[in-house]
Amino acid sequence: MSEYKFIPERSIDSYRKSDSSFIISVILMWGIGIFTLYVCSTACATALTQDPLRFVKHQLIASSVGFIGLLFFAVCPLNKLRKLLPVMLLATLILCILTFIPGIRYERNGAHRWIKMPFFTFQPSELVKFIIVLFLANFFDKYCRKSDTDEEKTVGPAVVVLVAFVAVIFAQKDFSTGCFVLVIGLFMFYIAKAKMTWLLPFCGLGIPAVILMILTEEYRVNRIAAFLNPNEYVQSFNFQGNASRRAIITGGFWGQGIGDGLEKLSNIPEVQSDYIFAGWTEAMGFIGVLLYFGLLIYFIVKTVKIAVKCPDRFTAFATMGCAAVLLFQSLMNVSVVCGLVPTTGIPLPFFSSGGSSIIVTLCMCGFIINASRCDYDTLDIENFSGRASQGEFETLDVSLFK
């Protein structure tokens, strides 16, 4: 009988471990989000479906799928993940196209942004936020060179892919998400230090197109008018925003608690979704706001530190992109709830009810966990070192992340 010996290539102690404090912050954000959804959605769920836990159950089912995605992105070797990117990019594009096919798409309020799934509907544009970050991170790691001429030649494919996804999302009548994906794409170009000269002609065509898209949809014009005239349209366009702000004021310093006093939250349309932060603030008050932002800042700071410690550009860029998606979404949603910007329909990560949002959020967290233990031994180091020695890459400029 043959004898087998297991001899490690290096000491176990030399491997980087997953950042446990980041994992704890993910669990806390998810747990507080489920708790907030339970507090805010029972009255609305009872009125709509006679089941007070309808939205909570939906979120738990989606979360189970999201945690599977988290585990996949947390354990999948990064070099293998990069090889899967073309398939993931194509699959995401196909999912976006499926929203235009009758019988598969799910339409609501004139928009067809979702596709029907066995237990919930899925919004492919949410997945685009994550996949476009991975694609651009991989693109800039492979093709951005020191030579200005080479760089101008290679940014073209990235621009085409970014604009293509933004155009498809716009065609789904999801203006806010399309603009958000574009902003994330520009952020990726910035941290990769790519030349932005291509942006000038694009803006020359893009800005008039965006203005035209706003003016050709009545509900978008109404949102702008409501934002500019907060004391007008109080029973129509401004009803949701005014109810949200009243809830925030009612919360005071200590909050109203989680008892029967929150039944009036059912008067805020979509309180379980885009306006859930108003419910959290009414329940927990200013103390709750400080707690949320404290945890959010800790979450983002840990992510940025993980990005800075990554040994390759792909992982660093992708981790920073994930941090930008979650931070920008959070700030945008809170700004809408507080009346600082017009209504956008951008969900609050970890909190807002919606299977697509929580699934993609947890998948991004899984990638960040993977990045937290990334070291040179997990990379295709021979290929990486060879390209670096040829001067293909600049040294990772961590000053961008500090």
LUMBAVO-449703 format. One record per residue (C-alpha): x, y, z; residue number from 1. Coordinates in Angstrom, 1 decimal. Layout:
<recs>
<rec <X Y Z> NUM>,
...
</recs>
This chain:
<recs>
<rec <0.0 0.0 0.0> 1>,
<rec <1.4 3.3 -1.1> 2>,
<rec <2.2 6.0 1.5> 3>,
<rec <1.2 9.6 0.9> 4>,
<rec <2.8 12.5 2.5> 5>,
<rec <1.3 16.0 2.5> 6>,
<rec <4.1 18.5 2.5> 7>,
<rec <3.0 22.1 2.4> 8>,
<rec <4.8 24.5 0.0> 9>,
<rec <5.1 27.0 2.8> 10>,
<rec <4.2 27.5 6.4> 11>,
<rec <0.5 27.9 7.2> 12>,
<rec <1.4 31.0 9.3> 13>,
<rec <2.6 32.7 6.1> 14>,
<rec <-0.8 32.7 4.5> 15>,
<rec <-2.9 35.9 4.8> 16>,
<rec <-6.1 35.3 6.6> 17>,
<rec <-9.5 36.8 5.8> 18>,
<rec <-10.1 40.0 7.6> 19>,
<rec <-12.3 38.9 10.5> 20>,
<rec <-13.3 42.5 11.5> 21>,
<rec <-14.5 43.1 7.9> 22>,
<rec <-16.6 39.9 8.1> 23>,
<rec <-18.1 41.0 11.4> 24>,
<rec <-19.0 44.4 9.9> 25>,
<rec <-20.8 42.7 7.0> 26>,
<rec <-22.8 40.5 9.4> 27>,
<rec <-23.7 43.6 11.5> 28>,
<rec <-24.8 45.6 8.4> 29>,
<rec <-26.9 42.7 7.2> 30>,
<rec <-28.4 42.0 10.6> 31>,
<rec <-29.3 45.6 11.2> 32>,
<rec <-30.8 45.8 7.8> 33>,
<rec <-33.1 42.8 8.4> 34>,
<rec <-34.1 44.2 11.8> 35>,
<rec <-34.9 47.6 10.2> 36>,
<rec <-36.9 45.9 7.5> 37>,
<rec <-38.9 44.0 10.1> 38>,
<rec <-39.6 47.2 12.1> 39>,
<rec <-40.6 49.3 9.1> 40>,
<rec <-42.4 46.9 6.8> 41>,
<rec <-44.9 45.0 9.0> 42>,
<rec <-47.7 47.6 8.6> 43>,
<rec <-47.3 48.0 4.9> 44>,
<rec <-47.0 44.2 4.4> 45>,
<rec <-50.1 43.6 6.3> 46>,
<rec <-52.1 46.1 4.3> 47>,
<rec <-50.9 44.7 1.0> 48>,
<rec <-50.7 40.9 1.6> 49>,
<rec <-52.2 40.2 5.0> 50>,
<rec <-48.7 38.8 6.0> 51>,
<rec <-46.8 41.1 8.3> 52>,
<rec <-43.5 39.3 7.5> 53>,
<rec <-43.9 39.3 3.7> 54>,
<rec <-41.0 41.6 3.0> 55>,
<rec <-38.8 40.0 5.7> 56>,
<rec <-39.3 36.5 4.3> 57>,
<rec <-38.6 37.7 0.8> 58>,
<rec <-35.4 39.4 2.0> 59>,
<rec <-34.3 36.2 3.9> 60>,
<rec <-34.8 34.1 0.8> 61>,
<rec <-32.8 36.5 -1.3> 62>,
<rec <-30.1 36.7 1.4> 63>,
<rec <-29.7 33.0 1.3> 64>,
<rec <-28.9 33.2 -2.4> 65>,
<rec <-26.6 36.2 -1.6> 66>,
<rec <-24.6 34.3 1.0> 67>,
<rec <-24.1 31.5 -1.5> 68>,
<rec <-22.7 34.1 -3.9> 69>,
<rec <-20.6 35.6 -1.0> 70>,
<rec <-19.0 32.2 -0.4> 71>,
<rec <-18.3 31.7 -4.1> 72>,
<rec <-16.6 35.0 -4.5> 73>,
<rec <-14.8 34.6 -1.2> 74>,
<rec <-13.2 31.2 -2.0> 75>,
<rec <-12.8 31.3 -5.8> 76>,
<rec <-9.1 31.8 -6.7> 77>,
<rec <-8.7 35.2 -8.2> 78>,
<rec <-6.8 34.0 -11.3> 79>,
<rec <-9.7 31.6 -12.1> 80>,
<rec <-12.2 34.3 -11.4> 81>,
<rec <-10.5 36.5 -14.0> 82>,
<rec <-10.8 33.7 -16.5> 83>,
<rec <-14.5 33.5 -15.9> 84>,
<rec <-15.0 37.3 -16.5> 85>,
<rec <-15.9 37.0 -20.2> 86>,
<rec <-18.6 34.5 -19.4> 87>,
<rec <-19.9 36.6 -16.5> 88>,
<rec <-19.9 39.7 -18.7> 89>,
<rec <-21.8 38.0 -21.5> 90>,
<rec <-24.2 36.4 -19.0> 91>,
<rec <-25.0 39.8 -17.5> 92>,
<rec <-25.6 41.3 -20.9> 93>,
<rec <-28.0 38.4 -21.8> 94>,
<rec <-29.9 39.0 -18.5> 95>,
<rec <-30.2 42.7 -19.3> 96>,
<rec <-31.6 41.8 -22.8> 97>,
<rec <-34.1 39.3 -21.3> 98>,
<rec <-35.9 42.3 -19.7> 99>,
<rec <-37.2 43.2 -23.1> 100>,
<rec <-38.7 39.8 -23.8> 101>,
<rec <-42.4 39.4 -23.0> 102>,
<rec <-43.2 36.5 -20.7> 103>,
<rec <-39.8 36.6 -19.1> 104>,
<rec <-39.6 40.3 -18.1> 105>,
<rec <-41.5 41.7 -15.2> 106>,
<rec <-43.0 45.1 -15.8> 107>,
<rec <-44.0 47.6 -13.2> 108>,
<rec <-45.0 51.3 -13.5> 109>,
<rec <-44.1 51.2 -17.2> 110>,
<rec <-40.6 50.1 -16.6> 111>,
<rec <-39.3 46.6 -17.5> 112>,
<rec <-36.2 46.3 -15.4> 113>,
<rec <-36.8 42.8 -13.9> 114>,
<rec <-36.9 39.2 -15.0> 115>,
<rec <-39.0 36.6 -13.4> 116>,
<rec <-37.3 34.1 -11.1> 117>,
<rec <-38.8 31.1 -9.1> 118>,
<rec <-39.1 32.9 -5.8> 119>,
<rec <-38.5 36.6 -6.6> 120>,
<rec <-37.8 38.9 -9.5> 121>,
<rec <-34.3 39.9 -10.4> 122>,
<rec <-33.0 43.2 -11.6> 123>,
<rec <-30.0 42.6 -13.9> 124>,
<rec <-28.9 46.3 -13.8> 125>,
<rec <-28.0 45.7 -10.1> 126>,
<rec <-25.6 43.0 -11.3> 127>,
<rec <-24.1 45.3 -13.8> 128>,
<rec <-22.7 47.5 -11.0> 129>,
<rec <-20.5 44.6 -9.8> 130>,
<rec <-19.6 43.1 -13.1> 131>,
<rec <-18.6 46.4 -14.7> 132>,
<rec <-16.2 47.0 -11.8> 133>,
<rec <-14.6 43.5 -12.2> 134>,
<rec <-14.3 44.0 -16.0> 135>,
<rec <-12.7 47.5 -15.8> 136>,
<rec <-10.3 46.4 -13.0> 137>,
<rec <-9.2 43.4 -15.2> 138>,
<rec <-9.0 45.6 -18.3> 139>,
<rec <-6.8 48.2 -16.7> 140>,
<rec <-4.6 45.6 -15.1> 141>,
<rec <-4.0 44.0 -18.5> 142>,
<rec <-3.9 46.8 -20.9> 143>,
<rec <-3.1 50.2 -19.3> 144>,
<rec <0.6 50.9 -20.1> 145>,
<rec <3.0 53.7 -19.5> 146>,
<rec <3.0 54.8 -23.1> 147>,
<rec <0.4 57.5 -23.8> 148>,
<rec <-0.1 56.2 -27.3> 149>,
<rec <-0.7 52.6 -26.1> 150>,
<rec <-3.1 53.8 -23.4> 151>,
<rec <-5.2 55.8 -25.9> 152>,
<rec <-5.5 52.7 -28.1> 153>,
<rec <-6.5 50.4 -25.2> 154>,
<rec <-9.1 52.5 -23.4> 155>,
<rec <-11.5 52.3 -26.4> 156>,
<rec <-12.8 48.8 -25.6> 157>,
<rec <-13.5 49.8 -22.0> 158>,
<rec <-15.4 52.8 -23.1> 159>,
<rec <-17.5 50.8 -25.6> 160>,
<rec <-18.4 48.1 -23.0> 161>,
<rec <-19.3 50.8 -20.4> 162>,
<rec <-21.4 52.8 -22.8> 163>,
<rec <-23.2 49.7 -24.1> 164>,
<rec <-24.3 48.6 -20.6> 165>,
<rec <-25.4 52.2 -19.7> 166>,
<rec <-27.4 52.3 -23.0> 167>,
<rec <-29.1 49.0 -22.3> 168>,
<rec <-30.0 50.2 -18.7> 169>,
<rec <-31.4 53.5 -20.1> 170>,
<rec <-33.5 51.4 -22.6> 171>,
<rec <-35.0 49.7 -19.6> 172>,
<rec <-36.3 53.1 -18.4> 173>,
<rec <-33.9 52.9 -15.4> 174>,
<rec <-32.4 56.4 -15.7> 175>,
<rec <-30.9 56.6 -12.2> 176>,
<rec <-29.1 53.2 -12.3> 177>,
<rec <-27.8 54.0 -15.8> 178>,
<rec <-26.3 57.2 -14.5> 179>,
<rec <-24.9 55.5 -11.4> 180>,
<rec <-23.2 52.8 -13.5> 181>,
<rec <-21.6 55.6 -15.7> 182>,
<rec <-20.3 57.3 -12.5> 183>,
<rec <-18.8 54.1 -11.2> 184>,
<rec <-17.2 53.6 -14.6> 185>,
<rec <-15.7 57.1 -14.5> 186>,
<rec <-14.4 56.4 -11.0> 187>,
<rec <-12.6 53.2 -12.3> 188>,
<rec <-11.0 55.3 -15.1> 189>,
<rec <-9.9 57.8 -12.5> 190>,
<rec <-8.2 55.4 -10.1> 191>,
<rec <-6.5 53.6 -13.0> 192>,
<rec <-5.1 57.0 -14.0> 193>,
<rec <-6.4 56.5 -17.6> 194>,
<rec <-6.4 59.6 -19.8> 195>,
<rec <-9.8 61.3 -19.8> 196>,
<rec <-9.5 63.0 -23.2> 197>,
<rec <-12.1 60.7 -24.6> 198>,
<rec <-14.6 62.1 -22.1> 199>,
<rec <-14.8 65.5 -23.8> 200>,
<rec <-16.5 64.4 -27.1> 201>,
<rec <-18.6 61.9 -25.1> 202>,
<rec <-19.9 64.7 -22.8> 203>,
<rec <-20.6 66.8 -25.9> 204>,
<rec <-23.1 64.1 -27.0> 205>,
<rec <-24.0 62.6 -23.7> 206>,
<rec <-25.1 65.8 -21.8> 207>,
<rec <-27.8 66.8 -24.4> 208>,
<rec <-28.9 63.2 -24.6> 209>,
<rec <-29.4 63.0 -20.8> 210>,
<rec <-31.3 66.3 -20.8> 211>,
<rec <-33.5 65.0 -23.6> 212>,
<rec <-34.1 61.7 -21.7> 213>,
<rec <-35.3 63.7 -18.7> 214>,
<rec <-37.6 66.0 -20.6> 215>,
<rec <-39.2 63.2 -22.6> 216>,
<rec <-40.4 61.3 -19.5> 217>,
<rec <-43.2 63.0 -17.5> 218>,
<rec <-42.3 61.4 -14.2> 219>,
<rec <-38.7 62.5 -14.4> 220>,
<rec <-39.8 66.1 -15.0> 221>,
<rec <-42.2 65.8 -12.1> 222>,
<rec <-39.4 64.6 -9.8> 223>,
<rec <-37.3 67.6 -10.8> 224>,
<rec <-40.2 70.0 -10.3> 225>,
<rec <-41.0 68.5 -6.9> 226>,
<rec <-37.4 68.8 -5.8> 227>,
<rec <-37.2 72.4 -6.8> 228>,
<rec <-40.6 73.3 -5.2> 229>,
<rec <-40.7 71.3 -1.9> 230>,
<rec <-43.8 73.2 -0.7> 231>,
<rec <-45.8 72.4 -3.8> 232>,
<rec <-47.4 69.2 -4.9> 233>,
<rec <-47.7 68.1 -1.2> 234>,
<rec <-50.4 65.6 -2.0> 235>,
<rec <-48.8 64.1 -5.1> 236>,
<rec <-45.1 64.3 -6.2> 237>,
<rec <-43.8 65.6 -2.9> 238>,
<rec <-46.0 63.4 -0.7> 239>,
<rec <-43.3 60.7 -0.3> 240>,
<rec <-40.5 63.1 0.4> 241>,
<rec <-42.5 65.1 2.9> 242>,
<rec <-43.7 62.0 4.8> 243>,
<rec <-40.1 60.8 4.9> 244>,
<rec <-38.8 64.1 6.4> 245>,
<rec <-41.6 64.2 8.9> 246>,
<rec <-40.6 60.7 10.1> 247>,
<rec <-37.0 61.8 10.4> 248>,
<rec <-38.0 64.8 12.5> 249>,
<rec <-40.4 62.7 14.6> 250>,
<rec <-37.4 60.4 15.5> 251>,
<rec <-35.8 63.2 17.5> 252>,
<rec <-32.6 62.3 19.4> 253>,
<rec <-33.5 59.0 21.0> 254>,
<rec <-36.1 57.8 18.4> 255>,
<rec <-39.7 56.5 18.9> 256>,
<rec <-38.7 52.9 19.5> 257>,
<rec <-39.9 49.8 17.7> 258>,
<rec <-43.5 49.6 19.1> 259>,
<rec <-46.9 50.4 17.7> 260>,
<rec <-46.0 54.0 17.2> 261>,
<rec <-44.4 53.1 13.9> 262>,
<rec <-47.7 51.9 12.3> 263>,
<rec <-47.9 55.3 10.7> 264>,
<rec <-44.8 54.4 8.6> 265>,
<rec <-47.2 52.7 6.2> 266>,
<rec <-48.1 56.3 5.1> 267>,
<rec <-44.6 56.5 3.4> 268>,
<rec <-44.8 54.9 0.0> 269>,
<rec <-42.0 52.3 -0.5> 270>,
<rec <-40.9 52.7 3.1> 271>,
<rec <-39.6 49.1 2.9> 272>,
<rec <-37.5 49.9 -0.1> 273>,
<rec <-36.0 53.2 -1.1> 274>,
<rec <-37.2 55.1 1.9> 275>,
<rec <-36.3 52.6 4.6> 276>,
<rec <-33.7 55.0 6.1> 277>,
<rec <-36.6 57.2 7.2> 278>,
<rec <-38.1 54.3 9.1> 279>,
<rec <-34.7 53.5 10.8> 280>,
<rec <-34.3 57.2 11.8> 281>,
<rec <-37.8 57.4 13.2> 282>,
<rec <-37.3 54.3 15.2> 283>,
<rec <-33.7 55.0 16.5> 284>,
<rec <-33.4 58.7 16.2> 285>,
<rec <-30.2 60.7 15.9> 286>,
<rec <-28.4 58.0 17.8> 287>,
<rec <-29.4 55.5 15.2> 288>,
<rec <-28.1 57.8 12.4> 289>,
<rec <-24.7 58.1 14.2> 290>,
<rec <-24.7 54.3 14.6> 291>,
<rec <-25.4 53.7 10.9> 292>,
<rec <-22.8 56.2 9.6> 293>,
<rec <-20.3 54.9 12.1> 294>,
<rec <-20.7 51.4 10.9> 295>,
<rec <-20.7 52.5 7.3> 296>,
<rec <-17.5 54.5 7.7> 297>,
<rec <-15.9 51.5 9.4> 298>,
<rec <-17.0 49.2 6.6> 299>,
<rec <-15.6 51.5 3.9> 300>,
<rec <-12.3 52.2 5.7> 301>,
<rec <-11.7 48.5 6.2> 302>,
<rec <-12.4 48.0 2.5> 303>,
<rec <-10.0 50.7 1.4> 304>,
<rec <-7.3 49.3 3.7> 305>,
<rec <-7.8 45.9 2.1> 306>,
<rec <-7.5 47.5 -1.4> 307>,
<rec <-4.2 49.2 -0.4> 308>,
<rec <-2.7 46.0 0.8> 309>,
<rec <-3.6 44.0 -2.4> 310>,
<rec <-0.4 43.0 -4.3> 311>,
<rec <-1.9 43.4 -7.8> 312>,
<rec <-3.8 46.1 -9.6> 313>,
<rec <-6.8 44.0 -10.5> 314>,
<rec <-7.6 43.1 -6.9> 315>,
<rec <-6.9 46.6 -5.7> 316>,
<rec <-9.0 48.3 -8.4> 317>,
<rec <-11.9 45.9 -8.0> 318>,
<rec <-11.9 46.2 -4.3> 319>,
<rec <-11.9 50.0 -4.5> 320>,
<rec <-14.7 49.8 -7.1> 321>,
<rec <-16.9 47.7 -4.8> 322>,
<rec <-16.3 50.2 -2.0> 323>,
<rec <-17.3 53.0 -4.3> 324>,
<rec <-20.5 51.2 -5.3> 325>,
<rec <-21.6 50.6 -1.8> 326>,
<rec <-20.6 54.0 -0.5> 327>,
<rec <-22.1 56.1 -3.4> 328>,
<rec <-25.3 54.1 -3.2> 329>,
<rec <-25.6 54.7 0.5> 330>,
<rec <-24.9 58.4 0.3> 331>,
<rec <-27.3 58.8 -2.7> 332>,
<rec <-30.1 57.0 -0.9> 333>,
<rec <-29.7 58.9 2.3> 334>,
<rec <-29.6 62.2 0.4> 335>,
<rec <-32.8 61.3 -1.4> 336>,
<rec <-34.5 60.5 1.9> 337>,
<rec <-33.4 63.7 3.5> 338>,
<rec <-34.5 65.8 0.4> 339>,
<rec <-31.0 66.8 -0.7> 340>,
<rec <-31.4 65.4 -4.2> 341>,
<rec <-34.3 64.4 -6.4> 342>,
<rec <-35.8 60.9 -6.1> 343>,
<rec <-33.6 58.4 -7.8> 344>,
<rec <-34.7 54.9 -7.0> 345>,
<rec <-31.3 53.9 -5.8> 346>,
<rec <-31.6 51.3 -2.9> 347>,
<rec <-29.8 51.4 0.4> 348>,
<rec <-27.3 48.5 0.6> 349>,
<rec <-28.1 45.9 3.2> 350>,
<rec <-31.4 47.7 4.2> 351>,
<rec <-33.7 48.1 1.2> 352>,
<rec <-36.1 45.3 0.4> 353>,
<rec <-35.3 43.8 -2.9> 354>,
<rec <-33.7 40.5 -3.8> 355>,
<rec <-31.4 41.9 -6.5> 356>,
<rec <-29.8 44.5 -4.3> 357>,
<rec <-29.0 42.2 -1.3> 358>,
<rec <-27.7 39.4 -3.6> 359>,
<rec <-25.3 41.7 -5.4> 360>,
<rec <-24.2 43.5 -2.2> 361>,
<rec <-23.3 40.2 -0.6> 362>,
<rec <-21.4 39.0 -3.7> 363>,
<rec <-19.3 42.2 -3.6> 364>,
<rec <-18.6 41.6 0.1> 365>,
<rec <-17.5 38.0 -0.8> 366>,
<rec <-15.0 39.5 -3.3> 367>,
<rec <-13.7 41.9 -0.7> 368>,
<rec <-13.2 39.0 1.7> 369>,
<rec <-11.3 37.2 -1.0> 370>,
<rec <-9.2 40.3 -1.6> 371>,
<rec <-8.4 40.6 2.2> 372>,
<rec <-6.4 37.4 2.1> 373>,
<rec <-5.0 37.9 -1.4> 374>,
<rec <-1.2 37.5 -1.6> 375>,
<rec <1.3 36.9 -4.3> 376>,
<rec <1.0 33.1 -4.0> 377>,
<rec <-2.7 33.2 -5.0> 378>,
<rec <-1.8 35.1 -8.3> 379>,
<rec <-0.4 34.0 -11.6> 380>,
<rec <2.9 35.3 -10.3> 381>,
<rec <5.1 34.3 -13.2> 382>,
<rec <2.9 36.2 -15.7> 383>,
<rec <2.5 39.1 -13.3> 384>,
<rec <6.2 39.5 -12.6> 385>,
<rec <7.1 39.1 -16.3> 386>,
<rec <4.8 41.9 -17.4> 387>,
<rec <5.9 44.1 -14.6> 388>,
<rec <9.5 43.7 -15.4> 389>,
<rec <8.8 44.7 -19.0> 390>,
<rec <7.5 48.0 -17.7> 391>,
<rec <3.9 47.3 -18.7> 392>,
<rec <2.5 48.5 -15.4> 393>,
<rec <3.2 51.4 -13.2> 394>,
<rec <3.7 50.8 -9.5> 395>,
<rec <0.4 50.7 -7.7> 396>,
<rec <-0.3 54.3 -6.7> 397>,
<rec <-1.7 53.8 -3.2> 398>,
<rec <-1.9 57.5 -2.7> 399>,
<rec <-5.2 57.4 -4.6> 400>,
<rec <-6.6 55.3 -1.9> 401>,
<rec <-5.4 57.2 1.2> 402>,
</recs>
